[in-house]
Amino acid sequence: MKSPSSEIVVDRTISPAGDNARPVRFCIAEGKIAAIDNGAEGTGHGLLALPALANAHDHGRGLRPLCYGAFDQALETWFTALNIHPRIDPYANAAWAFTRMAQSGIGLVVHCHMAVNEPKLIDAAEAVCRAARDIGIRLAFVVPMRDRSRLGYFPDEKVLEQVAPADRDAVRARWFSPLLPATEQVAIAEEIARRCDGPLVDVLYGPASPHWCTNAMLELVADASRRTGRRIHMHCLETRYQREFADAAFPDGLFPYLRKIGFLSDRLTLAHGVYLRPDEMDMIADAKAIVSLNTCSNLRLRSGIAPARDMRGRHVPLGVGIDALGLDDEEDGFRELRLTHLLHAGISFEAGLSAASLWEAACRTGARAVTGRSDHGLLSPGAPADIAVLDYAALARDVMPGMLSDRDLVLARATKHHVRSLIVAGVEVARDGKILGTDQNALEAEVIGQAMAVAKSYADAKPLVERLQAVLRQCYLDGQHQR
C-alpha cells in the first residue's frame, strides 16, 4: 500500500543543476520538499536521488502494438494496423503501461489517448485518469481530436477508389469510425476536463496533427486554449511525408499560420519535430513552446532523426518522450535518454546536445509539458517531491572514485533495474520494481487475456491489413498527399 514519505536519506544526488556527492536528507511534507539537510555518513545506503523522469509524449499502450500486428515499419502504413487496436478495458490497458513507466523512474507522463472523439470517450478518459491516480503518477491526459483523413494524408474516398472493390466494405467497417464536428469534439474535451482535472491530472486539447485536422478545428482549438488557458499537445512534422503535406497544404508556411491563429504559444507542446526547419525552430523558441524528442520511436517507424542540436542551439525548449515505442519494446526512461544522448552527441569533435541539456529536457522541461509549471524537476526546498532513487552502489561498483560525474555515470549505465524507489507528490509509488498501488501482474494477465480472446479475428484480418498497406504505400510514392 502506498504511503506518504516523511524523509528520504541518500548518499548523493544529481539534478539538471549538477551533482552532489554528500549524504542528504530530504524532509517531505504536503507533497513538497520541505527541507534538505546534510545526512550523516553511512546513512544513505549507497543510494542516489534525482528528479523523477518526465515522459513528455506517450500513448499509454498497455498492449504493445507488436502484439496485434503493428510491427515496425514506415509510420504511414504502421497506422493501418495501429488504428484497429483490440477493444481492451481502458483502465487496465493504461494502468499496465503506467506501471511499467513508474518502474523505470518515470513519475510524470503526457498520455495522448488513441481513440475516436465521441461521447463514449468521456468514460474511457475517466478510467485512464483513475488508473494514473491509483498508481500515483502525474498525468497530462491529451484528448484525441481529428476531423478528417482516417487512412492517410489525403481524402478517405480517394484511397477507397484504389482499394480492390471486394475489400471496400471491409475497409469501411474496420477503419471508418465517425468524425464529429470540431465544435462537439471541443465540448467533449472540456467535459473531460471538468470531470478529470485534479491535483495529479491535467487535461489538454489534443488536435492530432495538421494533416488530420481541418484549419477550422485548429482555429477552434487555438481560441479555446486562449479562452480557458488549457494547454495543447500535437504531433507535428514527424515524417518526410508530413513535411511534404504541410508544404503543399500551407503554401505560406505551417508555422506562420499557427502563429497567426494564436495556436503557437507557451501552452503548446509539439511531438517529434523531425523535419522542422531553422525558421520554424525560431518561431517555436520565440513562443516558448516545447518540442518532445521521441528518438527510439522515430527510428522504429523509419521517420528519421530530429535536429535536436539545432533546436537546442536556437533555444527551443526540449522534452523527451518514449512514445510507447522504446528499446526492447519497454518503457525504460533511462535507456531512452541514453539513446537520445548517443544520437545527438555530435560526430568526432563536433559540439552535440550536452548531457546537461538532456537532463534539463528529461526532468524540468518534460515536467512542464505534463504540468504546465516550471517548479518541477528540481531537488530544492519548495519543489514538488517527485523523486527517483537509484542503486548507486550497483551502478558504480567498479568505477574508481573521482573519475567521472554521477550524471555521466547514470546516463551511461542506468536502467529501470537500478530504480529502488519512486516518490511522486511525496508518496512512494514504486519500491524495488513493485508498484505499491496496484497488482501489476493481475493487470498484465487481464490485458493479455482480453487480447487473446479476439486473436483469431485479428489473424483472419491480417491479409486485409496488408493489402490496404500496399495501397497506401503506393499513394505516398505517387505523391497523392501533396495534391
Backbone torsions as a table, in degrees:
resi	resn	phi	psi	omega
1	MET	NA	137.3	179.5
2	LYS	-69.8	148.0	177.3
3	SER	-147.3	150.7	178.2
4	PRO	-62.2	143.0	176.0
5	SER	-97.5	132.0	178.1
6	SER	-95.3	-25.9	175.9
7	GLU	-158.6	154.8	174.5
8	ILE	-133.5	133.5	177.5
9	VAL	-119.5	126.7	-179.1
10	VAL	-135.0	163.1	-179.8
11	ASP	-83.1	-23.0	-177.5
12	ARG	-162.5	163.8	-179.4
13	THR	-137.3	154.8	167.7
14	ILE	-133.9	153.5	177.6
15	SER	-158.9	172.7	177.0
16	PRO	-54.9	-25.4	-178.9
17	ALA	-78.4	-19.3	179.9
18	GLY	143.1	-171.2	-176.7
19	ASP	-101.3	154.0	171.5
20	ASN	-137.8	116.8	-174.9
21	ALA	-100.0	25.9	178.4
22	ARG	-114.3	149.5	176.4
23	PRO	-59.1	140.5	-175.7
24	VAL	-136.1	142.3	173.6
25	ARG	-116.5	119.4	176.0
26	PHE	-92.7	124.5	172.8
27	CYS	-98.0	127.1	-172.6
28	ILE	-118.9	133.5	177.5
29	ALA	-149.8	135.7	176.5
30	GLU	53.4	40.1	174.6
31	GLY	78.9	4.2	-178.6
32	LYS	-124.3	163.7	171.9
33	ILE	-79.2	107.0	-176.0
34	ALA	-77.9	-36.7	-178.5
35	ALA	-160.3	156.6	174.8
36	ILE	-128.1	119.6	-178.0
37	ASP	-117.6	161.0	172.3
38	ASN	-69.1	132.5	177.7
39	GLY	-91.6	161.2	178.1
40	ALA	-78.4	145.0	178.3
41	GLU	-57.1	135.7	176.0
42	GLY	85.3	1.1	-178.0
43	THR	-97.0	-8.0	-174.7
44	GLY	-88.8	-2.5	171.9
45	HIS	55.9	32.2	177.4
46	GLY	68.3	26.9	-176.4
47	LEU	-103.2	156.2	177.9
48	LEU	-130.6	135.7	179.0
49	ALA	-110.9	144.1	174.0
50	LEU	-146.6	163.9	176.8
51	PRO	-61.4	143.0	175.8
52	ALA	-54.9	139.6	178.5
53	LEU	-70.1	149.5	177.0
54	ALA	-115.0	123.7	177.1
55	ASN	-91.4	101.2	-168.2
56	ALA	-81.5	-2.6	175.8
57	HIS	-163.8	117.4	179.4
58	ASP	-154.1	176.7	180.0
59	HIS	-129.6	6.2	174.5
60	GLY	54.3	49.5	-176.9
61	ARG	-91.7	95.9	174.6
62	GLY	-60.6	-49.6	173.3
63	LEU	-83.8	112.4	-174.8
64	ARG	-71.1	148.2	-177.1
65	PRO	-56.1	-35.3	179.0
66	LEU	-56.8	-29.4	-173.7
67	CYS	-65.8	-26.0	-179.8
68	TYR	-120.3	30.2	168.6
69	GLY	91.6	2.6	176.3
70	ALA	-86.5	70.6	-176.6
71	PHE	-80.4	161.9	-173.3
72	ASP	-61.1	128.8	176.9
73	GLN	-170.2	-175.2	178.5
74	ALA	-55.7	137.3	-175.3
75	LEU	-51.8	-40.5	-171.8
76	GLU	-65.3	-27.9	174.7
77	THR	-98.8	-25.1	176.2
78	TRP	-58.2	-39.3	-179.8
79	PHE	-56.1	-30.4	-175.5
80	THR	-59.3	-41.0	176.0
81	ALA	-80.2	-37.9	-177.5
82	LEU	-61.0	-39.2	-171.9
83	ASN	-76.5	4.1	170.6
84	ILE	-120.5	49.1	177.4
85	HIS	-54.6	134.4	177.1
86	PRO	-55.7	149.6	179.8
87	ARG	-75.3	99.9	-179.4
88	ILE	-112.9	142.8	177.0
89	ASP	-52.1	122.6	-173.2
90	PRO	-63.5	-32.6	178.3
91	TYR	-64.5	-52.4	-176.7
92	ALA	-64.3	-41.0	-177.7
93	ASN	-62.3	-47.8	179.7
94	ALA	-69.3	-42.2	-177.1
95	ALA	-61.7	-39.5	179.4
96	TRP	-64.2	-40.6	176.7
97	ALA	-64.5	-43.8	-177.9
98	PHE	-65.4	-33.4	177.9
99	THR	-65.5	-40.2	179.5
100	ARG	-64.2	-37.2	177.5
101	MET	-66.3	-47.1	-178.3
102	ALA	-61.5	-35.4	177.9
103	GLN	-61.2	-25.5	-177.9
104	SER	-101.1	17.1	174.7
105	GLY	88.4	9.0	178.3
106	ILE	-88.3	118.1	-178.9
107	GLY	-110.1	-8.4	-178.0
108	LEU	-135.9	132.9	-172.0
109	VAL	-139.4	133.6	164.9
110	VAL	-91.3	117.0	-177.7
111	HIS	-108.3	105.4	174.4
112	CYS	-87.1	103.5	-174.4
113	HIS	-71.9	132.2	-179.0
114	MET	-101.1	97.8	179.9
115	ALA	-164.3	171.8	176.0
116	VAL	-81.5	137.0	177.4
117	ASN	-80.0	104.0	179.8
118	GLU	-151.6	171.4	-177.7
119	PRO	-54.3	-35.5	179.2
120	LYS	-63.5	-21.3	178.6
121	LEU	-60.0	-30.1	-177.8
122	ILE	-60.8	-44.6	179.2
123	ASP	-65.3	-41.6	179.0
124	ALA	-63.5	-40.8	179.1
125	ALA	-62.2	-43.0	177.6
126	GLU	-60.6	-38.2	-179.8
127	ALA	-66.5	-42.7	179.9
128	VAL	-65.2	-44.2	-179.7
129	CYS	-66.4	-35.3	175.4
130	ARG	-64.7	-38.3	177.5
131	ALA	-61.2	-43.5	179.1
132	ALA	-63.1	-41.9	179.6
133	ARG	-67.0	-39.9	-179.7
134	ASP	-63.4	-39.8	178.7
135	ILE	-76.1	-36.6	173.6
136	GLY	109.8	11.8	179.8
137	ILE	-90.7	162.4	171.0
138	ARG	-85.1	140.1	-173.0
139	LEU	-135.2	134.2	163.4
140	ALA	-103.9	109.2	179.3
141	PHE	-88.2	115.9	-178.1
142	VAL	-97.2	114.9	-177.0
143	VAL	-74.8	121.9	-178.2
144	PRO	-69.2	134.4	-178.4
145	MET	-142.8	124.9	174.5
146	ARG	-157.1	146.7	-178.6
147	ASP	-136.9	23.1	171.1
148	ARG	-162.4	161.2	167.1
149	SER	58.8	84.8	176.8
150	ARG	-78.8	-29.8	-171.0
151	LEU	-100.3	-25.6	-177.1
152	GLY	-173.6	-158.9	-177.8
153	TYR	-98.0	44.6	-179.7
154	PHE	-159.0	165.7	-178.0
155	PRO	-60.4	140.3	-178.8
156	ASP	-58.1	-41.7	-177.6
157	GLU	-64.1	-30.3	178.0
158	LYS	-65.4	-36.9	176.5
159	VAL	-69.5	-44.7	-177.3
160	LEU	-58.2	-33.4	178.6
161	GLU	-60.5	-25.4	-176.6
162	GLN	-98.8	-4.7	175.1
163	VAL	-82.1	143.9	178.1
164	ALA	-55.7	134.8	-178.3
165	PRO	-50.8	-35.0	-178.4
166	ALA	-68.7	-18.6	-177.7
167	ASP	-97.6	-11.4	-167.9
168	ARG	-64.1	-44.0	179.8
169	ASP	-64.0	-39.2	179.6
170	ALA	-67.0	-38.3	177.2
171	VAL	-64.6	-44.4	177.8
172	ARG	-59.4	-43.4	-176.2
173	ALA	-65.4	-37.2	-175.2
174	ARG	-87.7	-33.0	-170.2
175	TRP	-114.9	-13.2	-173.4
176	PHE	-96.5	74.8	173.6
177	SER	-77.7	157.7	-177.9
178	PRO	-64.5	148.3	174.2
179	LEU	-117.2	109.3	-179.6
180	LEU	-74.0	155.5	173.2
181	PRO	-57.6	149.7	-176.8
182	ALA	-57.0	-37.7	-179.0
183	THR	-61.6	-40.2	179.5
184	GLU	-68.6	-35.9	179.4
185	GLN	-67.3	-38.7	175.6
186	VAL	-64.5	-40.8	179.0
187	ALA	-62.6	-39.6	177.2
188	ILE	-64.4	-41.4	177.5
189	ALA	-59.6	-41.3	-177.9
190	GLU	-72.8	-30.1	174.8
191	GLU	-70.4	-39.1	175.4
192	ILE	-61.0	-42.1	178.4
193	ALA	-62.5	-41.6	-179.9
194	ARG	-59.8	-38.4	-176.1
195	ARG	-84.3	-29.9	-166.5
196	CYS	-112.0	-22.4	179.1
197	ASP	-55.0	138.1	179.5
198	GLY	-171.6	-172.0	-176.0
199	PRO	-57.2	-33.8	-178.8
200	LEU	-107.2	-5.5	-173.2
201	VAL	-128.5	130.2	168.8
202	ASP	-117.3	142.6	177.0
203	VAL	-107.2	132.0	-176.5
204	LEU	-119.3	151.1	169.3
205	TYR	-71.9	139.7	-176.2
206	GLY	-130.4	59.8	173.0
207	PRO	-57.7	124.5	-166.2
208	ALA	-59.7	-47.0	179.6
209	SER	179.5	166.3	-179.2
210	PRO	-61.5	-27.7	-178.6
211	HIS	-83.2	-11.7	177.8
212	TRP	-109.2	-0.5	-179.2
213	CYS	-127.1	135.7	173.7
214	THR	-70.3	161.8	175.2
215	ASN	-58.5	-34.8	179.5
216	ALA	-60.8	-41.7	178.4
217	MET	-66.5	-44.7	180.0
218	LEU	-58.8	-41.3	-179.5
219	GLU	-69.6	-37.3	177.8
220	LEU	-64.9	-41.7	178.6
221	VAL	-66.4	-41.4	178.2
222	ALA	-59.3	-43.5	179.1
223	ASP	-65.0	-42.7	-179.7
224	ALA	-64.3	-41.2	179.2
225	SER	-64.2	-42.4	178.7
226	ARG	-64.9	-38.2	-178.1
227	ARG	-70.6	-42.0	-172.7
228	THR	-98.9	-18.3	-172.3
229	GLY	79.4	1.4	-179.9
230	ARG	-71.9	141.4	-174.2
231	ARG	-84.2	168.1	-176.2
232	ILE	-126.1	142.5	174.4
233	HIS	-132.6	127.1	-174.4
234	MET	-143.8	138.7	169.1
235	HIS	-68.2	144.9	-177.1
236	CYS	-157.0	124.7	172.0
237	LEU	51.2	53.8	-178.5
238	GLU	-81.1	-32.7	-174.8
239	THR	-131.2	167.5	179.0
240	ARG	-64.8	-31.0	178.7
241	TYR	-70.9	-33.4	174.3
242	GLN	-66.9	-37.4	176.3
243	ARG	-61.9	-45.6	-179.1
244	GLU	-66.2	-39.4	176.5
245	PHE	-60.8	-47.1	-177.3
246	ALA	-61.8	-40.5	-179.5
247	ASP	-66.3	-34.9	178.7
248	ALA	-76.8	-39.5	-175.1
249	ALA	-79.3	-24.8	-178.1
250	PHE	-126.5	76.0	-175.0
251	PRO	-59.7	-24.3	176.4
252	ASP	-91.8	3.9	176.9
253	GLY	107.1	131.0	177.5
254	LEU	-62.4	-47.3	-173.7
255	PHE	-74.1	-35.8	169.8
256	PRO	-57.6	-36.9	176.9
257	TYR	-66.1	-47.4	-179.9
258	LEU	-61.2	-37.7	177.7
259	ARG	-68.2	-41.0	-178.3
260	LYS	-61.1	-39.3	-175.9
261	ILE	-87.6	1.0	178.6
262	GLY	83.2	12.8	179.7
263	PHE	-75.5	-36.0	-175.4
264	LEU	-85.2	107.4	-177.4
265	SER	-156.6	-179.2	178.5
266	ASP	-74.4	-0.2	174.0
267	ARG	-89.4	1.3	-172.0
268	LEU	-108.5	136.4	164.8
269	THR	-119.1	133.2	177.2
270	LEU	-109.1	130.1	178.5
271	ALA	-93.0	134.2	172.8
272	HIS	90.2	-83.9	-179.0
273	GLY	62.9	30.1	-176.1
274	VAL	-63.4	-32.2	-174.8
275	TYR	-112.5	31.2	174.0
276	LEU	-69.2	145.0	175.9
277	ARG	-102.2	160.0	-176.6
278	PRO	-54.1	-42.5	-179.2
279	ASP	-66.4	-31.9	177.2
280	GLU	-70.9	-39.4	175.6
281	MET	-58.9	-40.9	180.0
282	ASP	-63.4	-39.4	178.5
283	MET	-66.7	-39.6	177.8
284	ILE	-63.9	-44.9	179.9
285	ALA	-62.5	-43.0	-180.0
286	ASP	-61.5	-34.8	-179.6
287	ALA	-82.0	-10.6	-176.2
288	LYS	63.2	25.6	171.8
289	ALA	-73.6	160.4	-176.8
290	ILE	-106.3	145.0	168.3
291	VAL	-115.1	126.2	176.0
292	SER	-91.7	120.5	172.7
293	LEU	-78.6	135.2	-179.0
294	ASN	-132.1	71.5	-163.5
295	THR	-62.8	-54.0	-175.8
296	CYS	-66.3	-40.3	177.3
297	SER	-57.5	-45.1	-179.6
298	ASN	-63.7	-32.0	177.0
299	LEU	-73.7	-44.5	-176.9
300	ARG	-66.1	-31.6	-177.8
301	LEU	-101.0	17.9	171.6
302	ARG	59.7	31.4	-175.2
303	SER	-88.0	-29.6	-178.9
304	GLY	121.6	-168.8	-177.5
305	ILE	-118.8	124.9	-177.2
306	ALA	-66.3	147.3	178.3
307	PRO	-78.8	64.0	-172.3
308	ALA	-64.2	-39.4	179.8
309	ARG	-61.8	-43.9	179.1
310	ASP	-65.0	-40.6	178.1
311	MET	-60.2	-47.6	-179.8
312	ARG	-63.3	-40.4	179.3
313	GLY	-63.9	-25.5	178.4
314	ARG	-99.2	13.3	171.9
315	HIS	68.4	30.9	172.5
316	VAL	-76.5	125.9	176.0
317	PRO	-65.6	128.7	-175.4
318	LEU	-114.3	140.4	167.5
319	GLY	-118.0	177.9	178.4
320	VAL	-130.6	128.8	178.7
321	GLY	-127.1	152.5	178.3
322	ILE	-92.1	-27.7	175.8
323	ASP	60.6	26.7	177.9
324	ALA	59.5	21.6	-178.8
325	LEU	-139.6	55.6	-177.7
326	GLY	-80.2	175.9	175.1
327	LEU	-59.5	143.4	180.0
328	ASP	59.9	17.3	-178.6
329	ASP	61.2	35.0	-179.5
330	GLU	-122.9	154.8	174.7
331	GLU	-95.2	69.9	179.7
332	ASP	-103.2	104.5	-175.7
333	GLY	-61.0	-35.5	-178.3
334	PHE	-71.3	-36.8	178.4
335	ARG	-70.2	-34.2	175.3
336	GLU	-63.8	-41.8	176.9
337	LEU	-61.4	-42.6	-177.5
338	ARG	-63.1	-46.1	179.4
339	LEU	-62.5	-42.9	178.8
340	THR	-61.4	-43.0	179.0
341	HIS	-62.0	-47.3	-176.3
342	LEU	-65.0	-38.5	-178.6
343	LEU	-72.7	-25.3	-173.8
344	HIS	-115.0	14.3	-177.8
345	ALA	-79.3	-8.6	-179.5
346	GLY	96.2	158.8	179.8
347	ILE	-104.3	135.3	-178.7
348	SER	55.1	-119.2	-175.6
349	PHE	-100.7	15.5	176.1
350	GLU	-65.3	149.1	172.2
351	ALA	-80.5	123.4	-179.3
352	GLY	-106.8	-162.5	174.4
353	LEU	-75.4	115.7	-172.6
354	SER	-70.3	158.3	176.1
355	ALA	-60.2	-37.7	179.0
356	ALA	-61.8	-41.5	178.8
357	SER	-65.2	-37.1	-179.2
358	LEU	-67.5	-42.3	177.7
359	TRP	-64.3	-37.5	176.2
360	GLU	-59.9	-43.1	179.9
361	ALA	-65.5	-43.1	-174.4
362	ALA	-72.4	-29.7	-174.0
363	CYS	-107.6	-56.3	-171.0
364	ARG	-87.1	-55.3	-176.4
365	THR	-68.7	-39.6	175.8
366	GLY	-59.5	-38.6	177.5
367	ALA	-65.4	-35.6	176.5
368	ARG	-65.0	-33.9	176.5
369	ALA	-62.9	-29.8	-179.8
370	VAL	-84.1	-49.1	-170.0
371	THR	-102.1	-19.5	-174.5
372	GLY	78.7	3.9	-176.3
373	ARG	-114.1	157.7	-177.0
374	SER	-104.6	4.8	-177.5
375	ASP	-95.9	1.8	176.4
376	HIS	-87.6	164.7	177.5
377	GLY	78.9	18.6	179.7
378	LEU	-121.7	150.7	169.0
379	LEU	-112.8	82.0	-177.0
380	SER	-151.2	154.4	179.0
381	PRO	-56.1	134.3	-179.3
382	GLY	93.3	-16.2	179.2
383	ALA	-77.8	153.5	174.6
384	PRO	-56.6	141.8	-178.9
385	ALA	-84.1	72.6	175.6
386	ASP	-112.0	100.5	-167.1
387	ILE	-135.5	132.8	171.1
388	ALA	-104.6	137.2	-179.3
389	VAL	-116.8	124.8	-177.6
390	LEU	-111.4	158.7	175.3
391	ASP	-83.7	88.4	-177.6
392	TYR	-66.8	-36.0	-179.1
393	ALA	-59.0	-39.9	177.8
394	ALA	-70.5	-39.8	179.3
395	LEU	-62.8	-39.7	-170.4
396	ALA	-106.1	18.7	-170.7
397	ARG	-59.2	-28.9	-178.0
398	ASP	-117.0	13.3	-176.1
399	VAL	-95.3	126.4	178.6
400	MET	-68.4	133.5	-177.3
401	PRO	-56.6	140.2	174.4
402	GLY	80.8	5.6	-174.5
403	MET	-90.3	-23.3	177.1
404	LEU	-157.0	161.0	-178.1
405	SER	-73.2	154.8	177.2
406	ASP	-64.1	-35.1	178.5
407	ARG	-61.8	-41.8	179.5
408	ASP	-67.8	-37.0	179.2
409	LEU	-64.4	-46.1	179.8
410	VAL	-63.4	-42.3	-179.9
411	LEU	-63.5	-32.8	-177.3
412	ALA	-82.3	-29.6	-168.1
413	ARG	-127.1	-27.2	-168.4
414	ALA	-65.4	143.4	170.9
415	THR	-136.7	-179.8	178.7
416	LYS	-60.6	-23.4	-178.2
417	HIS	-71.3	-13.6	177.9
418	HIS	-91.9	-5.1	-177.4
419	VAL	-78.4	121.0	179.3
420	ARG	-99.2	-26.5	-179.4
421	SER	-159.6	148.9	171.0
422	LEU	-129.9	124.6	178.1
423	ILE	-114.8	130.3	177.2
424	VAL	-129.8	126.7	-177.9
425	ALA	53.8	36.2	175.9
426	GLY	80.4	5.0	-178.5
427	VAL	-116.1	132.5	178.1
428	GLU	-73.0	123.6	-176.5
429	VAL	-99.5	-40.1	-176.7
430	ALA	-137.3	146.3	177.5
431	ARG	-144.2	122.4	176.6
432	ASP	51.8	45.5	175.8
433	GLY	83.1	-3.4	-179.2
434	LYS	-106.2	136.7	175.1
435	ILE	-87.0	127.7	-171.3
436	LEU	-84.0	-16.3	-175.0
437	GLY	-99.4	-1.1	-177.1
438	THR	-161.0	167.4	178.4
439	ASP	-96.8	97.8	-175.0
440	GLN	-66.9	-30.1	178.1
441	ASN	-66.7	-38.5	177.6
442	ALA	-67.1	-39.1	177.5
443	LEU	-61.3	-46.2	-179.8
444	GLU	-59.7	-46.2	-179.4
445	ALA	-62.9	-39.4	-179.1
446	GLU	-65.0	-46.3	-177.9
447	VAL	-65.9	-46.1	-179.8
448	ILE	-63.5	-40.1	178.6
449	GLY	-61.2	-43.6	178.8
450	GLN	-64.9	-37.3	179.1
451	ALA	-67.1	-44.6	-177.4
452	MET	-66.0	-24.4	179.6
453	ALA	-66.6	-22.7	179.8
454	VAL	-114.3	12.0	-173.7
455	ALA	-58.6	-40.7	-176.1
456	LYS	-63.7	-40.2	-179.6
457	SER	-65.2	-32.9	178.2
458	TYR	-72.6	-39.8	176.4
459	ALA	-63.5	-39.4	179.2
460	ASP	-65.1	-32.3	-177.5
461	ALA	-85.0	-8.0	-174.9
462	LYS	-57.4	-43.2	177.6
463	PRO	-59.7	-36.6	177.4
464	LEU	-64.7	-44.4	178.2
465	VAL	-57.4	-45.8	-177.3
466	GLU	-66.7	-35.8	177.7
467	ARG	-67.5	-40.8	177.7
468	LEU	-66.3	-39.4	177.4
469	GLN	-60.5	-39.3	178.7
470	ALA	-63.9	-39.5	177.8
471	VAL	-64.1	-46.0	-178.7
472	LEU	-63.3	-42.4	179.1
473	ARG	-56.2	-44.1	-179.3
474	GLN	-68.5	-34.7	176.7
475	CYS	-58.0	-45.0	179.5
476	TYR	-69.3	-42.5	179.3
477	LEU	-61.8	-30.6	177.8
478	ASP	-81.6	-5.2	177.9
479	GLY	78.3	21.4	-176.8
480	GLN	-67.5	-20.1	178.5
481	HIS	-73.1	-7.8	-178.7
482	GLN	-104.9	7.3	-175.7
483	ARG	-105.2	NA	NA
